[in-house]
Amino acid sequence: MKHAVQIIGLHPGSLEPMESSRALIDNADVLAGGKRLLDNFPDFKGELLPFFSPVASFAAKLEELNNADKKIVLLADGDPLLFGIAESMIRNLGAENVTITPCVSTVQIAASRLGLGWKNFEILSLHGRTDFFPLFSALQRRVDCAVYTDKINSPYVIAKALLQKGVTGYTMTVMANLGTESEIFKSAAIEDFTDCICSDLNIVLLTTKNTSDKHPIVGRSDDDFIRQKGLITKLPVRAAGLALLGLSKGQTIWDLGAGCGSVSIEASFLAENSQIFALEKDSTRMEMIEKNIRKFGAYTVKAVHGTMPEALAELPAPDRIFIGGGVGRDSSTITEATVRLKPGGKIVVHAILMGSVQRTTETFDKLGWQWQAIQLQANISDKLAGDVRFKAQNPVTIMWADKPET
């Protein structure tokens, strides 16, 4: 390319360029960017190029103009590298063909209004997104969040989603028209924003003073969970199953026959930024999963009501599968689970009945997967007649296998 494309950030709200950028804009042949930004330069004498989708086609147009010896300035709001246009242009044009001049970002201005350091915020964008998982994940980790919004994912919609998920302990701040004479902001409890109407030019801050979790990451007492009597993967075998899953960040995890959700909830704190689907057919236990999600703040867990194996078709392909209940009277569930598991993924099955053990191991053998098994029986101390005895729990067979990469 003959000239580097100048990507210039404008001050949020006022849309004024920094003094160092004015000459670049004045001397440009082409001024490109969103219509709202271009409208702020009515006296520009050159060609105006409003942004259009897809981004690759817009970048191709810039390259075409550049090759025709045109000097191009691409306008952006705030910092072009913070959920802005610059990253897309670098991917399409090459870093060597762009020069970026950032301005102060909306997050910096918003944090300054609250007297908080913006470096401590997790900065997220819901612009154009259809799910709130990144936000739920951050809130589960009890961090302060700065959230870029759009016309659809407005403060009102965000507040409703957080309340529906059971998010507590956060103050919500909405700032609109930052950097203008009509700048406003409001800080209050989340529920106070369920009827919020404000300018589309806004940002949401979610702040908490409670940055520590009173619950352990793993090893919660069985009695801490809301559950039906006896219907829980008990602590000793739960800990073993979680260890055998080999959890890590950013995974998709299935918990099939989830019961009260104890495995899902503890997995959500071990596997940061992971999406976890707790599938349960019983409506009463479904309600218990939802209550436990709220109780422990396990916002990355999604309770799914359905019958296996049919319900598995609606779930995204998993990196890890835990089956603690629901292997069933035939092999259909375990077979479908192995089909959907991603190559290189791991499956862990807990079983009490010999029929479930047989169907699981036969399925692994038919697939030619290498599998292993252990049987655990925990004896728990229990007071009796003024003394202590060991009370036996049911023996549980744990089977696990890795799906070959190819």
N, C-alpha and C positions, 0 to 999 in steps of 0.2 A: 504494500500500500504506500502511496506517495506521501501522505500525511497521517500522523497519528490522530485518531478520533479523540477529541477532547471531551471527556465526561465530567461535567461540572455540577457539583451539588449546590443547591440553593437553600437559603435559610428557611426552615420549616415555618409555615404560616405566612410570613411576609414575602417569601419567594424572591428575596433580594440576593444577588450574587455577592461574594466577597470582592473587595476592591481589586485584589490580584487577578480576578477572573473577568473583570469587565472588558478589558482590552481584547481578550480571546473571543468573547461573544461579539463585540463590535466588529472585529475583523473577520468573522466567519462568513463563509459563502452559504452555508446551510445551518439552520437552527432546528434541531430535532428534539422530540420529547412528547410527553403527554399534553393534551390540549390545555389543561389547566395551567401548566407551566408556560406553554407557548403564549397563552393569552396575556401573560405578564410582560411581554415584550412587543407591544403594538407598534413601536417605531423601528423595529428591525427591518433593514432594507433588503436582506437577501431572501433566499428560499426557505419556506417553513415546511417541515416534514413531521406531521403528527405521527405518533407511534401507532403501529398496527400489528395484529397477530397474524401468524405465529412469529415468535421472536426470531427464528432462523431466517424468515423471509425479510423481516425488518433489517436484520444485520446484513443480509445480502444486498439490500438497497443502499445501505450506508457504504458498503464496499464498492458498489457500482459508482456511486457519486464520488467517492474518494479516488477511484481510478481515473475519473474524468477531471482530476486535479482540483476537486472542491475541498475547501477546508471546512470541517464539520465540527460543530459543538452539539453534544447530546446532553440535554438538561435532565437533572434528577433532583429529587427532594431529599435534602439532608445529606447523609452519607451514602453515596451510590453503592457501596459495598456492604451495607447493612440492609439485607432483604431488598436491595435495589437492583437497577438494571445492569450494573457494572459486571457482575459475575457472568451473566448471560452473554454480554458482549465479549468478554475475555474468552469464553468457550467458543464463540462463533468467529471472532476476528483474530484471536491470539493476543496474549498479553503484550507482545512487542508492538502491537498496532493500536494500543489505546493508552491514553494518559488520564489519570484520575485525580481530580481536585475535590476532596471531600469538604463538606461544610459540617457544622454542628448537627447532630442527629436529634430527632424527636425524643428519643429515650434520654439523651443527656439533658435536654431542656426540662422534661417531665421530672426526672430525678432531682434536678436542682430546685424545682418548685417545692419538693418535699424535704429538701435538705438531706438527701441520701446519696451515697456514692453509687453511681450507675454501674460500676464494675461488679457490684455484688448482685445484680439482677440477672436472671436467666431471660434472655431476650428471645421472644417467640413471635411468629407471624401466623395468624389464622386467615390471612388474605387468600381467598380462593380455595381454602381447604374445606373438606367435607366431614372431617372428624377432628375431635379435640384431644386425641391421644397425647401429643407432645405436651400439651398444657397439663393434662391429668398426671402425666409422669413427673413433671416438675413439681407439682403441688404435693404429690406423694412424698417427694424428697424434702418437703418443707423449706423450699427456697422462695425468695421473692421473685416475682415475674413481671416483665414488661411485655405487653401483648399488643401487636399491631392488629388492627381490626379492618373490616370492610363493611359494605352496605348490608351484607347478609349476616355476617358474624359481628353483630353490633354489641354494645355493652349489655343491652337488654337480653339478647340471645345467650351471651356468655354467662350472665348471672343466672339465667334459668337452667343452663346446662350444669353449672357448678352446684346449684341447690339440688337438682335431680340426682347428682352423683353423691351428694352428702358431704360436700367439702365444708369444713368448719375451720375456725381459727385464723381466718384471713380478713383483712380490711381491703375493700375494693375502692380504687380511686379512678375516676374518669376525668380526663382532661381533653377539652375540645378547643379547636381553633388556637392552638399554641402559637405564640409569636405574633399574634394579631391583637388589635384593640378589643375584639370581642372574646378574648380568651376567658374560659371558665373552667373551674374544676371542682369536683365534689368527692369527698372521702366519707365512706360510711360502710355499714355492714353489707354483705353481698345481697341480702334480701331486700335492701332499700333500692336496688337498681332494676327490679323486675318490671317496672313501668318507665324505665329511663328512655327519654327521647332527647337526642342531641345532634349536633352537626356530624356529618359523616367523617369529618376530619378530626378523629379522636384517637386516643391511645388509652389503654387500660393498664393500671398497675395493681398488682396483688401483693400485699405485704403481710408478713406475720412476725410476731415477737417470739413465737414458740417454734424454735428451730431444732429442738430435740424431740425424739419419739420416746414415750414412756415404755413402749413395748420393745422387746428384743427383735433383732432382725430375723432370727430363727429360734425355735425352741419354746414357743408359746405353750402354756399349759392347755391341756384339752378342755379344762373347765372355763377357760377364757372365751371359748367359742360358743356361740348360740347354736344349739344342735338338738337333734332328736337323740334320746338315750341310746348309747351304744353305736350310733351311726356316725363314726368319725374315724379317719385314719389316725390311729393313736400315735402319740409323740415318738416313741422309740422307732417304730417302723416308718413313720412320716419322715423323720430325720434321715433314715437310711435311704428311703426313696428319693428324697431331694438331693442327697449326695450323689446317687447313681445317675441322676438325670444330667449331670455335668452342665449346670446352668451358667450362662454368661450374659453380657449386655446385648440388648437389641434383638432378642429372639421372639419367635411366635410359639406359644406353648399351649397345648391342650391339656385340660384336666377332665377326663371323661368319667361320668358317674361321680360328680364332684361332692355329693353329700352336702355338708355345711360349708365347703369351700376352704377347708384348712390348708390343703396342699397348695391351692392356687394363691392364697393370701401370703403364705410364707415364701412361695416361689417369687412373688411379685417384689419382695424386698431383697431377695438374693440376686435376681436377674434384672438389674436396673434397665429402664427404658424398654422393657419387654411387654408385648401384648399377650395377655393371658385370658383364655376362654374357658370358663367353668361350666361345663354342660351337665345339666341335671333334668331328669324327666318329671320328678315329683314337685308339684307346685308349692307344697309346704316347705320343702327343703330349698327350693328356689328363693323363697322369701328369706330364709335363714342366711343364704349366701349374700343376698343384698344387704341384710342387716350387718353381717360380719364385715363386708366391704366398707360400710360406713363406720363401724366401730373401730376398725384398725386403720382407716385411711388408705385402703389398698385400691386406689383409684384406677390403676392399670388393669384391674381384673374386670372382665365383663361376664356377667351371668347370662347363660343361654339356656332357654327352656326348650327341650326337645327330646325325641326318642332316637336312640342309636339303632342302626347305623345311618338312618335317613338324614338326621340333623347334621351329620358331618359334612354333607355337601355344601352347606351354607358357610362353613368356616374357612378362613385362609389356610394355605398349606403350612404345616407346623415344622419347626426345628426340633421340638421335643414333645413327646406324648407321655402322659401319665394316666394309667388306667387303674383306678382304685376300686371301681365297682362297675358292673355292667358288661363284663365279658360275655355274659348271657349263656343261653342254652345251646347256641350254635356258634360257628366261627365267623359270622358275618361282620361283627363289630371289629374284632381284632384284624380280620383280613382287610377291611376298608381302611383301618387306621394305618396299616403297613403300606398300603397303596398311596395314601395321601402324604405320608411322612416324606420330608425332603431327603434327597440323597445326602448321606453323611449325618443324618439325624439320628436321634436316640429315642427308644421307647422303653419304658419301665412299667411293668405290670405287677400289681399286688393281687394275690388270690388266696382265698381260704379253702374253697372247694376243689377237690381233686379233678373234677371235670373241667374247671377253668384252667387249671395247670396243664392238663393234657391238651386242650384245644390251643392254648398259647404256644406250647413247645412244638406241637405238630405243625402249626402255622409257620413258625420260624424255620423248622426243618424243611418244609416244602419249598420255602424261599431260598434255602441254602445259606441262611444267615447264621453267623456264629453267635451263640447265646450262652448266658450264664445264669445261675440261680443260687439263691441262698434261702434258708428258712430261719426265720427269727421267732422266738417266743420269749417275750419279756415277762418278768415277774416283778410286780410292783409292791412296795411296802404298804401294809394295810394294818390298821390298829384292830386288835381283837383281844377281848377279855383282859384288858389292862396291859397287854403286851403288843408286840408287832409280829406279823407274819408276812410272808411273800404270797401275794395273790396272783395266780397265773392268768395271763391274757391269752387269747387264741393264737396259735401258731400261724404265721403268715408267710407264704412262699413269695419271694420277690424274684422276678425274671426280668432280664434286660438284654437288649441287643442293639447293635448299630446297623443302620441301613447302609449298604455299600455305596460308595460314591458313584459307581457306574453300574 
